[in-house]
Amino acid sequence: MRLTRVRTVVAGAGALLLAAAGLSGCGLTSGSPPADSVQPGSVGKGRPLEGVQLTVTSKGCTEQIILGQIMGLVFKAAGAEVLDRANIQGSIGAREAVKSGAADGMYEYTGTAWITYLGHTKPVANPYEQWEAVRDEDRRNGITWLPAAPLNNTYALVANRANAQKYRLRTLSDVARLTRKDPGAATICGGSEFSVREDGLPGVAKTYGFALRRGNFRDALRSRTSPHRPTPGVHHSGAAVARRPGRIHGPGRVAGRRTRLRVPDRPRG
């Protein structure tokens, strides 16, 4: 028996999307079955997917690769023959794998779908309403979004303790103040998508009034491999899914709560 392909996504903060990719390492090879042995338990009882062939995928970030592996093991526990195609580089590549039917499952974020895939510029503030909007609009692309996972993924800004104390940084409003007062001290390091997406740095900058100048943003990947490290400042961390600037309701506040920069226990260079 072969399952009719229904391109699907799990959404919310984290969502399951049916798509294609490739993982290597940990004994796994791109395009091969998952190496781990798994048997039905509370998941997969009765092996309802016996004889079904499914391909799972993910984009290239660590969180997504892990989710893709978990999804593949769940399908395997339920009896399916699973092909692992995790670790596609970039959001667009993974998305297109789903749309084309090259893979059958992938986790995805509603913020990414709404802004990057569906072309909107203004996010929906309420997470559930954002999921509904993505689910309804993406049906025309032949993609079904499953109920939202409990995981929430959000962008955050991180400063080491020494710089946070030196520049008195506790809130995003404090960072905005620093960009206006001392632009040279306000270098932000992050991923390339974060720097251009409306639910990333541009939306935060607009909401809080960041006075970012040319050169205030450094690409995280190139910064790690370059002998010229970013100047001390504030760094972006994709600590969970890309959320939306619409959730930011006022200076120094996100979703009604005081926003604090995450500060490591020990200063880092």
C-alpha positions in Angstrom: 0.0 0.0 0.0 1.2 3.5 -0.7 -0.2 6.6 1.0 -1.6 9.2 -1.3 0.5 12.3 -0.7 -1.1 15.1 1.2 1.3 17.9 1.6 0.9 18.9 5.3 2.4 21.3 7.8 2.2 21.4 11.6 2.0 25.0 12.6 1.6 27.5 15.4 4.9 28.4 17.0 6.2 25.2 15.5 4.2 23.4 12.9 4.4 20.1 10.9 4.7 20.5 7.2 5.0 17.7 4.7 8.2 18.4 2.6 11.8 17.1 1.6 15.6 17.3 2.8 18.8 15.5 3.9 20.7 14.8 7.1 24.2 13.5 7.5 26.1 12.7 10.7 25.2 10.6 13.8 25.3 7.5 11.6 22.7 8.8 9.2 23.1 9.4 5.5 21.0 11.8 3.4 18.4 9.9 1.5 18.6 6.8 3.7 16.1 5.3 6.2 16.5 6.4 9.9 19.2 4.3 11.6 17.5 4.2 15.0 15.3 1.2 15.9 11.9 2.1 17.2 8.9 0.1 18.2 5.2 1.1 18.7 4.4 2.4 22.2 1.9 5.0 23.1 2.6 6.3 19.6 2.2 3.9 16.7 0.1 1.4 18.6 -1.4 -1.1 16.1 1.1 0.1 13.4 -1.6 2.1 11.4 1.0 3.1 8.7 2.2 -0.5 7.9 3.4 -0.6 4.3 3.2 3.1 3.8 6.3 4.9 2.3 6.9 8.4 3.7 9.7 11.0 3.2 10.4 13.5 5.9 12.4 16.7 5.6 13.6 19.8 7.5 15.5 22.9 6.9 19.1 23.1 8.0 19.0 24.6 11.6 19.6 22.2 14.5 16.1 22.5 15.9 14.5 21.7 12.6 16.8 18.7 12.0 15.9 17.3 15.4 12.2 17.8 14.8 12.5 16.1 11.4 14.2 13.1 13.0 11.6 12.8 15.7 8.8 12.9 13.1 10.5 10.2 11.0 10.8 8.0 14.1 7.1 8.5 15.0 6.1 7.4 11.5 8.5 4.5 11.7 7.0 3.4 15.0 3.6 3.4 13.4 4.9 1.0 10.7 5.8 3.3 7.8 8.9 2.9 5.7 10.6 6.3 6.2 13.2 8.1 3.9 15.2 10.7 5.8 15.8 13.9 3.7 16.4 16.4 6.5 18.8 19.3 6.5 17.8 21.2 3.3 19.6 24.6 3.3 17.3 27.5 3.6 13.6 27.9 4.2 12.6 28.2 0.5 14.2 25.0 -0.5 12.4 23.0 2.2 9.2 24.7 1.4 9.5 23.9 -2.3 10.2 20.3 -1.5 6.8 20.2 0.3 4.9 21.9 -2.5 6.3 19.6 -5.1 5.5 16.5 -3.2 9.1 15.4 -3.0 8.6 14.8 0.7 5.7 14.1 3.0 6.4 15.8 6.3 8.2 18.8 7.8 7.8 21.1 10.8 7.4 24.8 9.9 6.7 28.1 11.6 3.6 30.2 11.0 5.6 33.4 11.0 7.9 32.1 8.2 4.9 30.9 6.2 3.0 34.1 6.5 5.9 36.5 5.7 8.3 34.5 3.6 6.1 32.1 1.7 2.8 33.9 1.5 4.2 37.3 0.9 2.6 39.3 3.7 4.3 42.2 5.5 2.0 42.7 8.5 2.0 39.7 10.9 -1.1 38.6 12.9 -0.5 39.4 16.6 -2.5 36.5 18.1 -0.6 33.1 17.6 -3.8 31.1 17.1 -5.2 33.6 14.6 -1.9 33.6 12.8 -2.1 29.8 12.5 -5.7 30.1 11.2 -4.7 32.7 8.6 -1.8 30.6 7.3 -3.8 27.4 7.3 -6.7 29.0 5.3 -4.5 30.7 2.8 -2.1 27.9 2.2 -4.9 25.5 1.2 -4.8 26.9 -2.3 -1.2 25.7 -2.5 -2.2 22.2 -1.8 -0.7 22.3 1.7 -2.6 21.3 4.9 -1.5 22.7 8.2 -2.0 20.4 11.2 -2.9 21.7 14.7 -0.2 23.8 16.3 2.5 22.1 18.3 3.0 23.2 21.9 6.6 24.5 21.0 7.0 28.2 20.7 10.0 29.7 18.9 10.9 33.3 19.1 13.7 35.7 18.2 15.6 37.2 21.1 18.4 39.7 21.5 21.3 38.5 23.7 24.1 40.6 25.3 27.0 39.4 27.4 26.9 40.5 31.1 29.8 42.9 30.8 28.2 44.9 27.9 24.8 44.7 29.5 26.1 46.3 32.6 28.3 48.7 30.8 25.5 50.1 28.6 22.7 49.5 31.1 20.8 47.1 28.9 17.7 45.4 30.3 15.0 46.0 27.7 14.7 46.4 24.0 14.0 50.1 24.6 17.4 50.3 26.2 18.9 48.9 23.1 17.1 51.5 21.0 18.4 54.2 23.2 22.0 52.8 22.7 21.6 52.8 18.9 20.8 56.5 19.1 23.4 57.5 21.7 26.3 55.4 20.7 25.8 53.6 17.3 29.3 52.1 17.3 28.5 50.1 20.5 25.2 48.8 19.1 26.4 46.2 16.6 23.8 43.4 16.2 25.0 40.0 15.0 22.4 37.6 13.5 21.3 35.4 10.7 20.7 36.8 7.2 17.0 36.1 7.3 16.6 37.9 10.6 18.2 41.0 9.1 15.6 41.4 6.4 12.4 39.8 7.5 9.6 42.1 8.7 9.1 39.8 11.7 12.8 40.0 12.5 15.1 43.0 12.9 13.2 45.5 10.6 10.0 45.0 12.6 11.7 45.3 16.0 13.7 48.3 14.8 10.5 50.0 13.6 8.5 49.3 16.7 11.2 50.4 19.2 12.8 53.1 17.2 16.3 51.6 16.6 18.6 54.0 14.9 20.6 51.4 13.1 23.3 52.6 10.6 25.0 50.9 7.8 27.5 48.4 9.3 25.5 48.0 12.5 24.5 44.4 11.5 27.0 41.5 11.1 26.1 38.2 9.6 26.5 35.5 12.3 27.9 32.8 10.0 30.6 35.0 8.5 31.4 36.5 11.9 32.2 33.0 13.3 34.6 32.2 10.4 36.2 35.6 10.1 39.3 36.6 12.1 37.6 40.0 12.5 35.0 39.4 15.3 32.0 41.6 15.6 32.5 44.6 17.9 31.0 44.1 21.4 27.3 44.7 21.3 24.0 42.9 21.1 23.6 39.6 19.4 20.5 38.0 18.0 19.6 34.4 18.9 16.9 32.4 17.1 16.0 30.7 20.4 12.7 29.3 19.1 10.4 30.2 16.1 10.4 33.5 14.3 7.6 35.4 16.0 6.1 38.6 14.9 6.7 42.3 15.7 2.9 42.5 16.0 3.2 40.9 19.4 5.3 43.9 20.6 2.8 46.3 22.2 5.0 49.2 23.3 8.5 50.4 24.3 10.2 47.7 26.4 7.2 45.3 26.3 6.4 42.2 24.3 3.0 40.5 24.5 2.3 42.6 27.6 5.4 41.5 29.5 8.5 43.4 30.3 11.1 42.4 27.7 14.5 41.6 29.1 17.7 40.8 27.2 19.0 37.4 28.0 22.4 37.8 29.7 24.9 34.9 30.0 26.2 34.1 33.4 29.8 34.9 32.3 31.0 37.6 30.0 32.1 36.4 26.5 34.3 38.1 24.0 
